[in-house]
Amino acid sequence: MIITIASGKGGTGKTTIATNLAMVLADKNVQLLDCDVEAPNSHIFLKPDMNESETVHIKVPQIDEEKCTLCGRCAEVCEYHAIGVFGKSVMVFPELCHACGGCSLACPESAITEMDHPVGELQRGRANGVDFITGTLNIGEAKATPVIGAVKDRIKPDTITIVDAPPGTSCPVVETVRGSDYVLLVTEPTPFGLHDLNLAVEVMRKMSLPFGVVLNRSDMGDDGVEKFCQNENIEILLRIPQRRDIAEAYSNGTLLIDALPEYRDIFQRLYHDVEERV
């Protein structure tokens, strides 16, 4: 079963939910995937022993200038403007390349081959019984999806997989939630929270993914999120209040289930609620 923790915006407590949910299931066969590859931080709370690392590559075009006739066919077929003919030279822009291979297929002179271009790093380890996989996008790279895909390739069948998704509703989020059995959308009761929750709900419905809501800092702000969920027939599976001790635990990199043991039962109940719906 794959449970993805997502949010329409950052700072709602997505990683808090993902890490605590994974650790409360440590006695089962569980893994946690941090797919927020532009700013991964699940390791801060899990403190895993990392024992494996590998580079994530994509294939980008390499031009054989002796074969190239500067016909421009490669630039014509590239939808992402990652290759262009300028005067008597062909320029490749790896940060724009989507590694589709179209340019090499279209080249009439077979002057284009593909070479590995590093875009990120994947790391793997364990934390108190939880199998942990995280990805980090290289600085300056524009596309997070290849690194997210590499992390998701490590999903084990017949395993409870908790996935910490990037914030927002763009391509990295779509790539992360794809294939999930259930998505928990974490939000907060503010106008910004409601606005971005609305966008996230639209994405989940377009992808036909079952989902529910976790309302963090539930006793602050206004009742806009509560009314929205009621009107849209969306279940709120968990409400976490705004409390100083919760904020202190997060600020110290401490799991909520360790700082406040009563939350261990709360997160176990959350898992069982999701399991029933799946």
C-alpha positions as CSV (number, residue, x, y, z in Angstrom):
1,M,0.0,0.0,0.0
2,I,1.3,3.4,-1.0
3,I,0.2,6.4,1.1
4,T,1.4,9.8,-0.1
5,I,1.5,12.9,2.1
6,A,1.0,16.0,0.0
7,S,-0.1,19.6,0.4
8,G,-1.1,22.5,-1.8
9,K,1.5,24.7,-0.2
10,G,4.7,24.4,1.9
11,G,4.9,24.7,5.6
12,T,1.7,22.9,6.5
13,G,3.3,20.0,8.4
14,K,3.5,17.5,5.6
15,T,6.8,16.0,6.7
16,T,5.6,15.9,10.3
17,I,2.7,13.6,9.2
18,A,4.9,11.5,6.9
19,T,7.7,10.8,9.4
20,N,5.5,10.2,12.4
21,L,3.2,7.9,10.4
22,A,6.1,5.9,9.1
23,M,7.8,5.5,12.5
24,V,4.5,4.5,14.2
25,L,4.5,1.6,11.7
26,A,8.1,0.6,12.3
27,D,7.1,-2.8,13.7
28,K,5.6,-3.6,10.2
29,N,7.3,-3.9,6.8
30,V,7.4,-0.1,6.1
31,Q,9.5,2.3,4.0
32,L,9.6,6.1,3.9
33,L,10.4,7.8,0.6
34,D,11.3,11.5,0.7
35,C,10.3,12.8,-2.8
36,D,10.6,16.5,-1.8
37,V,13.9,16.4,-3.7
38,E,14.4,20.2,-3.8
39,A,14.3,20.5,0.0
40,P,14.3,17.0,1.6
41,N,14.2,17.1,5.4
42,S,12.6,13.8,6.6
43,H,16.1,12.7,7.6
44,I,16.2,15.4,10.2
45,F,13.5,13.6,12.2
46,L,14.3,10.0,11.3
47,K,18.1,10.4,11.8
48,P,18.8,7.3,9.6
49,D,22.0,5.4,9.2
50,M,22.7,6.0,5.5
51,N,24.5,3.1,3.8
52,E,23.9,3.5,0.1
53,S,24.3,6.4,-2.4
54,E,24.1,6.7,-6.2
55,T,24.0,9.4,-8.8
56,V,20.8,10.0,-10.8
57,H,21.4,10.6,-14.5
58,I,19.3,11.6,-17.5
59,K,20.3,11.1,-21.1
60,V,21.2,14.4,-23.0
61,P,22.2,14.8,-26.6
62,Q,25.9,15.0,-27.7
63,I,26.7,16.3,-31.2
64,D,29.2,14.7,-33.5
65,E,30.4,17.9,-35.3
66,E,32.0,15.9,-38.1
67,K,28.7,14.3,-39.1
68,C,26.4,17.3,-38.4
69,T,25.3,19.2,-41.5
70,L,23.6,22.0,-39.5
71,C,20.2,21.0,-41.1
72,G,18.3,22.1,-37.9
73,R,16.1,19.1,-37.8
74,C,17.0,18.4,-34.1
75,A,15.9,21.9,-33.1
76,E,12.6,21.6,-35.0
77,V,11.5,18.4,-33.2
78,C,12.6,19.6,-29.7
79,E,9.5,20.7,-27.9
80,Y,11.5,22.1,-24.9
81,H,14.0,24.2,-26.9
82,A,16.9,22.3,-25.4
83,I,18.9,22.2,-28.6
84,G,19.4,24.8,-31.3
85,V,21.5,25.7,-34.4
86,F,23.2,29.0,-34.2
87,G,25.3,29.9,-37.1
88,K,27.8,27.1,-37.7
89,S,27.3,25.4,-34.4
90,V,24.7,23.3,-32.5
91,M,24.2,24.2,-28.8
92,V,22.6,21.8,-26.2
93,F,21.0,23.1,-23.0
94,P,20.9,20.2,-20.6
95,E,18.8,22.0,-18.0
96,L,16.0,22.2,-20.5
97,C,16.4,18.6,-21.9
98,H,13.6,16.1,-21.0
99,A,15.7,13.2,-22.2
100,C,13.0,12.1,-24.7
101,G,15.5,11.1,-27.4
102,G,13.5,12.8,-30.2
103,C,16.5,14.7,-31.5
104,S,18.7,11.6,-32.0
105,L,15.8,9.8,-33.7
106,A,15.2,12.7,-36.0
107,C,18.8,13.4,-37.0
108,P,19.2,12.3,-40.7
109,E,23.0,12.0,-40.3
110,S,23.0,10.0,-37.0
111,A,25.1,12.8,-35.6
112,I,23.5,12.8,-32.2
113,T,24.2,10.3,-29.4
114,E,23.1,10.4,-25.8
115,M,25.3,10.8,-22.8
116,D,24.7,10.6,-19.1
117,H,24.1,14.0,-17.4
118,P,23.9,13.9,-13.5
119,V,20.8,15.6,-12.1
120,G,20.7,14.5,-8.5
121,E,21.6,11.9,-5.8
122,L,19.7,9.1,-4.2
123,Q,20.5,7.9,-0.7
124,R,19.2,4.9,1.2
125,G,19.4,3.9,4.9
126,R,17.4,2.6,7.9
127,A,16.0,4.3,10.9
128,N,14.7,2.2,13.8
129,G,13.2,-0.4,11.5
130,V,12.1,2.0,8.7
131,D,13.6,1.6,5.3
132,F,14.4,5.2,4.2
133,I,15.1,6.4,0.7
134,T,15.6,10.1,-0.2
135,G,16.6,12.0,-3.3
136,T,18.3,15.4,-3.7
137,L,18.1,17.5,-6.8
138,N,21.5,19.0,-7.9
139,I,21.8,22.8,-7.5
140,G,20.9,24.5,-10.8
141,E,18.8,21.6,-12.2
142,A,15.3,22.6,-13.3
143,K,13.6,19.3,-13.4
144,A,12.9,17.3,-10.2
145,T,10.9,14.5,-11.9
146,P,13.8,12.3,-12.9
147,V,15.1,12.2,-9.3
148,I,11.6,11.6,-7.9
149,G,11.2,8.7,-10.4
150,A,14.5,7.2,-9.2
151,V,13.3,7.3,-5.6
152,K,10.0,5.8,-6.5
153,D,11.7,3.0,-8.4
154,R,12.8,1.7,-5.0
155,I,9.2,1.1,-3.8
156,K,9.0,-2.5,-2.7
157,P,5.8,-4.6,-3.4
158,D,3.9,-5.9,-0.4
159,T,5.3,-3.1,1.7
160,I,3.6,-0.2,3.4
161,T,5.2,2.8,1.7
162,I,4.8,6.3,3.0
163,V,5.8,9.0,0.5
164,D,6.6,12.6,1.5
165,A,5.7,14.6,-1.6
166,P,6.8,18.1,-2.7
167,P,4.5,21.0,-1.9
168,G,2.3,22.5,-4.6
169,T,0.4,21.1,-7.6
170,S,3.0,21.1,-10.3
171,C,4.7,18.3,-12.3
172,P,6.9,17.0,-9.4
173,V,3.7,16.5,-7.3
174,V,1.9,14.8,-10.1
175,E,4.9,12.4,-10.6
176,T,5.0,11.7,-6.9
177,V,1.3,11.0,-6.2
178,R,0.9,8.9,-9.4
179,G,0.2,5.3,-8.4
180,S,-0.7,6.1,-4.8
181,D,-3.4,4.0,-3.1
182,Y,-4.4,7.0,-0.9
183,V,-3.3,10.6,-0.6
184,L,-3.4,12.6,2.7
185,L,-3.6,16.4,1.9
186,V,-2.2,18.4,4.8
187,T,-3.5,21.9,5.2
188,E,-4.1,24.7,7.7
189,P,-7.2,26.8,8.4
190,T,-6.1,30.0,6.7
191,P,-7.2,31.6,3.4
192,F,-3.9,30.6,1.8
193,G,-4.3,27.0,3.1
194,L,-7.9,26.9,1.7
195,H,-6.8,28.3,-1.7
196,D,-4.0,25.8,-2.2
197,L,-6.1,22.9,-0.8
198,N,-8.7,23.6,-3.4
199,L,-6.0,23.3,-6.1
200,A,-4.7,20.1,-4.6
201,V,-8.2,18.6,-4.5
202,E,-8.7,19.4,-8.1
203,V,-5.5,17.6,-9.0
204,M,-6.4,14.5,-7.0
205,R,-9.8,14.4,-8.7
206,K,-8.4,14.7,-12.1
207,M,-6.1,11.8,-11.4
208,S,-8.9,9.8,-9.8
209,L,-6.9,9.3,-6.6
210,P,-8.7,8.7,-3.3
211,F,-7.8,11.3,-0.7
212,G,-8.6,12.8,2.7
213,V,-7.4,15.8,4.7
214,V,-5.2,16.4,7.7
215,L,-5.9,19.7,9.3
216,N,-2.9,21.0,11.1
217,R,-3.0,23.9,13.6
218,S,-6.8,23.2,13.5
219,D,-7.8,25.6,16.3
220,M,-6.3,28.7,14.7
221,G,-7.4,30.8,11.7
222,D,-11.0,30.5,10.4
223,D,-13.5,27.8,9.5
224,G,-13.1,28.1,5.7
225,V,-11.3,24.7,5.3
226,E,-13.9,23.0,7.5
227,K,-16.8,24.4,5.4
228,F,-15.0,23.6,2.1
229,C,-14.5,20.0,3.1
230,Q,-18.1,19.7,4.3
231,N,-19.4,21.1,1.1
232,E,-17.2,19.0,-1.1
233,N,-17.8,15.8,0.9
234,I,-14.1,15.5,1.8
235,E,-13.2,13.6,5.0
236,I,-10.9,15.3,7.6
237,L,-9.1,12.3,9.1
238,L,-7.0,14.1,11.6
239,R,-7.0,17.5,13.4
240,I,-3.8,18.6,15.1
241,P,-4.1,21.7,17.3
242,Q,-1.8,24.6,17.5
243,R,0.3,23.9,20.6
244,R,3.6,25.2,21.9
245,D,5.0,21.7,22.8
246,I,4.2,20.4,19.3
247,A,6.0,23.4,17.7
248,E,9.0,22.9,20.0
249,A,9.2,19.2,19.1
250,Y,9.3,20.1,15.4
251,S,11.8,22.9,15.9
252,N,14.1,20.4,17.7
253,G,13.8,17.8,15.0
254,T,12.0,15.5,17.4
255,L,9.2,13.1,16.3
256,L,5.8,14.1,17.7
257,I,5.2,10.5,18.8
258,D,8.4,10.6,20.9
259,A,7.8,14.1,22.4
260,L,4.1,13.5,23.1
261,P,3.5,9.7,23.5
262,E,-0.3,10.1,23.3
263,Y,0.2,10.9,19.6
264,R,1.4,7.4,18.9
265,D,-2.2,6.1,19.3
266,I,-3.4,9.0,17.2
267,F,-1.1,8.2,14.3
268,Q,-1.9,4.5,14.5
269,R,-5.6,5.3,14.3
270,L,-4.8,7.5,11.3
271,Y,-3.2,4.6,9.5
272,H,-6.0,2.3,10.3
273,D,-8.5,4.9,9.0
274,V,-6.6,5.1,5.7
275,E,-6.3,1.3,5.5
276,E,-10.0,0.9,5.8
277,R,-10.6,3.4,3.0
278,V,-8.1,1.7,0.7
